[in-house]
Amino acid sequence: MNISSAAKAAGLPVKTVRYYADIGLVNAPSRSEVGYRTYDDASVRKLAFVRRSREFGFSIDECRELLGLYQDGDRTSAEVKRIASKKLQEIEDKQRELQSLHDELEHLVKSCRGDQRPDCPIMDYLG
């Protein structure tokens, strides 16, 4: 299938599919007679795999590692779990950081009268 069909099947923009091919993350298996990239079902599955991995926040390098494991019939689930566990820890750390920012900003918003007076605890804190 052509790149636009492959992109649609994988749920990605064409530009992203082209980028993934350019960096060697997912290769188009062949080119048509006029030089267009063509994709088979296996390539589309790899593209979808990368899309889902990226949705979880995996970096391109992590996607490359996961894709290598995806294609390796001799992989161990321990290898996959190690990578996923590391990402889970990063997400949990980010959640704690965001919750802290939320709580602090919520306190500042509640402390501000929001009236016609110039004094504002939000501005005092930021300043």
C-alpha positions in Angstrom: 0.0 0.0 0.0 1.1 3.6 -0.5 2.3 5.8 2.3 -1.0 7.6 2.8 -2.9 4.3 3.1 -0.3 2.9 5.5 -0.4 6.1 7.6 -4.2 6.0 7.8 -4.1 2.3 8.7 -1.6 2.9 11.5 -3.3 6.1 12.7 -0.5 8.4 11.9 0.0 11.5 9.8 1.9 10.8 6.5 4.6 13.2 7.7 5.3 11.1 10.8 5.4 7.9 8.7 7.9 9.5 6.4 10.0 10.7 9.4 10.0 7.3 11.0 11.2 5.8 7.7 13.9 8.6 7.3 15.4 7.9 10.7 15.3 4.1 10.1 12.7 3.4 12.9 10.3 1.7 10.5 11.5 1.0 7.0 9.3 0.8 4.0 10.0 -2.7 2.6 10.2 -1.6 -1.0 9.7 1.2 -3.5 7.3 1.3 -6.4 8.6 1.5 -10.0 8.3 5.3 -9.8 10.2 5.4 -6.5 7.3 5.8 -4.0 7.5 4.0 -0.7 5.2 1.0 -0.4 4.2 -0.6 2.9 3.0 -4.1 3.7 0.9 -5.3 6.6 3.9 -6.0 8.7 5.2 -2.4 8.3 1.8 -1.0 9.2 1.7 -3.2 12.4 5.2 -1.8 13.3 4.0 1.8 12.6 0.9 1.2 14.9 3.2 -0.3 17.5 5.4 2.8 17.5 2.3 5.0 17.6 1.0 3.3 20.7 4.5 3.3 22.3 4.7 7.1 21.6 1.3 7.5 23.2 2.7 6.1 26.4 5.5 8.6 26.2 8.3 6.4 25.1 11.1 8.3 23.3 12.2 7.4 19.8 15.2 5.5 21.2 13.0 3.6 23.6 10.6 2.9 20.7 13.6 1.6 18.7 14.5 -0.7 21.6 10.9 -1.9 22.1 10.5 -2.5 18.3 13.7 -4.5 18.4 12.2 -6.6 21.1 8.9 -6.8 19.3 10.7 -8.4 16.3 12.9 -10.6 18.4 11.3 -14.0 18.9 13.9 -14.9 21.5 13.2 -11.9 23.8 12.3 -12.3 27.4 9.4 -10.6 29.0 11.8 -9.4 31.7 13.5 -7.1 29.1 10.1 -5.6 28.1 9.0 -5.3 31.7 12.2 -3.4 32.6 11.6 -0.8 29.9 7.9 -0.4 30.7 8.6 -0.3 34.5 11.1 2.5 34.0 8.5 4.5 31.9 5.8 3.9 34.6 8.1 5.3 37.2 8.8 8.4 35.1 5.0 8.9 34.6 4.4 8.5 38.4 7.2 11.0 39.1 5.6 13.4 36.6 2.2 12.9 38.2 3.5 13.8 41.6 5.2 16.9 40.2 2.0 18.0 38.4 -0.1 17.4 41.5 2.3 19.5 43.6 2.1 22.3 41.0 -1.7 21.9 40.9 -2.0 22.2 44.7 0.3 25.2 44.9 -1.6 27.1 42.1 -5.0 26.1 43.5 -3.9 27.6 46.9 -2.8 30.8 45.1 -6.0 31.1 43.1 -8.1 30.6 46.3 -6.0 33.2 48.1 -6.5 35.9 45.4 -9.6 38.0 46.0 -10.0 38.6 42.3 -11.5 42.1 42.9 -10.6 45.6 41.7 -7.7 46.0 44.2 -4.1 45.7 42.8 -2.8 43.4 45.5 -2.7 39.7 44.4 -0.9 36.8 46.1 -0.4 35.2 42.7 1.6 38.1 41.5 3.4 38.3 44.8 4.4 34.7 44.5 5.5 34.9 40.9 7.4 38.2 41.5 
